[in-house]
Amino acid sequence: MAKYLVTASYTTEGAKGLLADGGTKRREVVENLVNGMGGSMELFYYAFGGNDAYIVADIPDHATMTAISLAVAATGSVSVNTTVLITPEEVDEAAQKTVNYTRPGA
């Protein structure tokens, strides 16, 4: 499974729905969505600032995460930004790989 950080920002309509349903119900809906797609939600927090919610979840693969993102975005109630999270062990593995690259202009 891959781990993802999802940031979400509610549209005006999404904020109205959040006000009507409450924060815990929205967290439950998201957790049920993630679980139903074979994943697990590690955390869900609301926040001040540019993003309204932060979610960390383990999802089976990129195609599944893409399907989730598309379905949520298609509602028009929330915009999502998804970041793939990389473990320190994966960075160690990457650091051991040889990469042949020439910088531009070299």
C-alpha positions as CSV (number, residue, x, y, z in Angstrom):
1,M,0.0,0.0,0.0
2,A,1.0,3.6,-0.6
3,K,0.6,6.4,1.9
4,Y,-0.9,9.7,0.8
5,L,-1.4,13.1,2.3
6,V,-4.6,14.6,1.0
7,T,-5.4,18.3,1.6
8,A,-9.0,19.4,1.0
9,S,-10.6,22.8,0.6
10,Y,-14.3,23.1,0.7
11,T,-16.2,25.2,-1.9
12,T,-19.1,27.4,-0.6
13,E,-21.5,24.5,-1.2
14,G,-19.2,22.1,0.6
15,A,-18.9,24.4,3.6
16,K,-22.7,24.6,3.8
17,G,-22.8,20.8,3.8
18,L,-20.2,20.7,6.5
19,L,-22.1,23.1,8.7
20,A,-25.3,21.1,8.2
21,D,-23.7,17.7,8.9
22,G,-20.9,18.5,11.3
23,G,-17.2,17.6,11.3
24,T,-17.4,14.1,12.8
25,K,-19.9,13.0,10.2
26,R,-17.6,14.1,7.4
27,R,-14.7,12.3,9.0
28,E,-16.8,9.2,9.2
29,V,-17.8,9.5,5.5
30,V,-14.2,9.9,4.4
31,E,-13.1,6.9,6.6
32,N,-15.9,4.7,5.2
33,L,-14.8,5.8,1.6
34,V,-11.2,4.9,2.3
35,N,-12.0,1.6,4.0
36,G,-14.4,0.7,1.2
37,M,-11.6,1.1,-1.3
38,G,-9.4,-1.3,0.6
39,G,-7.4,1.3,2.5
40,S,-7.2,2.7,6.0
41,M,-7.3,6.3,7.3
42,E,-4.5,7.2,9.7
43,L,-5.6,10.7,10.5
44,F,-8.1,13.4,9.7
45,Y,-7.8,16.9,10.9
46,Y,-9.5,20.3,10.1
47,A,-7.3,23.3,10.0
48,F,-7.2,27.1,9.6
49,G,-5.5,28.5,6.5
50,G,-5.4,27.6,2.9
51,N,-6.6,24.1,3.4
52,D,-9.7,23.0,5.4
53,A,-8.8,19.4,6.1
54,Y,-5.7,17.2,6.2
55,I,-6.0,13.4,5.7
56,V,-3.3,10.7,5.8
57,A,-4.4,7.4,4.4
58,D,-3.0,4.1,3.2
59,I,-4.5,3.2,-0.2
60,P,-3.8,0.1,-2.2
61,D,-2.4,1.8,-5.3
62,H,-2.2,5.0,-7.4
63,A,-5.1,4.0,-9.6
64,T,-7.4,3.6,-6.5
65,M,-6.2,6.9,-5.1
66,T,-6.9,8.5,-8.5
67,A,-10.4,7.1,-8.5
68,I,-11.1,8.5,-5.1
69,S,-9.7,11.9,-6.0
70,L,-11.8,12.1,-9.2
71,A,-15.0,11.0,-7.4
72,V,-14.6,13.6,-4.7
73,A,-13.6,16.4,-7.0
74,A,-16.5,15.6,-9.4
75,T,-18.9,16.5,-6.6
76,G,-17.8,20.2,-6.9
77,S,-18.0,20.5,-3.1
78,V,-14.4,20.1,-2.3
79,S,-11.1,20.4,-4.1
80,V,-8.3,17.9,-3.2
81,N,-4.6,17.9,-3.6
82,T,-2.9,14.5,-3.2
83,T,0.8,14.0,-2.2
84,V,2.4,10.6,-2.2
85,L,4.3,10.1,1.0
86,I,7.7,8.4,1.0
87,T,9.2,6.5,4.0
88,P,12.8,7.1,5.1
89,E,13.6,3.5,4.1
90,E,12.4,4.3,0.5
91,V,14.7,7.3,0.5
92,D,17.6,5.0,1.6
93,E,16.7,2.6,-1.2
94,A,16.6,5.5,-3.7
95,A,19.9,6.9,-2.5
96,Q,21.6,3.6,-3.4
97,K,20.5,3.7,-7.1
98,T,22.8,5.0,-9.7
99,V,21.3,7.7,-11.9
100,N,22.9,8.9,-15.1
101,Y,21.9,12.5,-15.5
102,T,23.4,15.6,-17.2
103,R,22.3,19.0,-16.0
104,P,20.9,21.4,-18.6
105,G,23.7,23.4,-20.4
106,A,26.4,21.0,-19.4
